[in-house]
């Protein structure tokens, strides 16, 4: 195999490889639920939610075979704004910020 053909095959392999683009967003505010998508299959994920007027709350979850999860944070008051961060054990990362909500 010549060098240009090998380079072309490597580029095609990279272009067709699955891309993991993790996303994190609130899916409900009463109670607060956070949905993650695009994480690696079965990845362990640390999800931290910090209300503007409160302490950070941490939950650990495992993504499904499709890379998704939903986690609930009971008792979190999201009306004043919240920040969420999810960090996966295999390198996935996503976050969101939500400003003051009218409750």
N, C-alpha and C positions, 0 to 999 in steps of 0.2 A: 504494500500500500504506500503510495507516495505521501509526502508530507502535507500538501494542500488538501488531499482527500481526508486525511486523518483530522486535520484542523476543522474542516467543514463538518465532519461527523460529530466532533466534540461540540461545536456550536449548536448543531441541531439538537443534540442531547440536552444541552443546557436550556435551550428555548422551549423544549417540550416537558421539562421536569416540572412537577407540581410546585406551585409557589404557595407558601404559607404566609398569609397576611392577616395577622390577628386583629380582631376588633373587640371593643368593649363598650357597652352602652346600657343605661338603665332601661329596663323593659316595663317596670311598674314602680309607682311611688308610694302606694299604700297597700301592703307593706313594700318597702324598697326591695326590688329585685334587679339584679344585674345579669345581663346575658353576654357571654363570650362566644365568639365564632372565629374560625380560622386558626385555632391552635393546633398543635400536632396531636395525632391520635393518641389517646390515653395519657397525655402529658399531665403531670402534676402541676397545679396552678395555685399560686398565692394571690388572693384577691383582697385588696385593702380598700376600704371606703372611709373617707374622712369628711364628716359634716363640717361646715364652716364654723359652727359653734359647738364643737365637741372633739372627742378623742377618736383616733383611728381605730377601726375595727377590722380584724383580719379573719378571713375564712380560707380554708384550704379545700380545694376540690380537684377532681380528676376529670379531664375532658373525655368526651365520648369517642367512639371510633371515628366519628366525623369531625372531631375537634371542637365540639361545642359544649357549653354548660350553662346552667342558670343557678344562681345562688341568691338566697334571701337574707336580708339584714333586718330582722324584726326590731321594732322600736327606734329605728333611725329616723330622725326628723330631717327630711330632705328639703323642706321649704326655704331654708336659708342658703341653700347651695351645697353641693357636694363635689368631691373629687374621688375618682376611682382609678385604681392601678391594678393590673393583673400581670404577673410575671411567671412564665412557665419554666419548668425544670430543664427543658430542651431548647431554650433560647427565645421562645415567643414572648412578645411584650405588647401590651395595649393599655390605653388610658383614656379617660374622659374627664371633662369638667362641666358641671352644670351650675349656672348662676342661680340667683334667687328665683324661686318658683312661687306663683300665686296659689296658695292652698285654700 
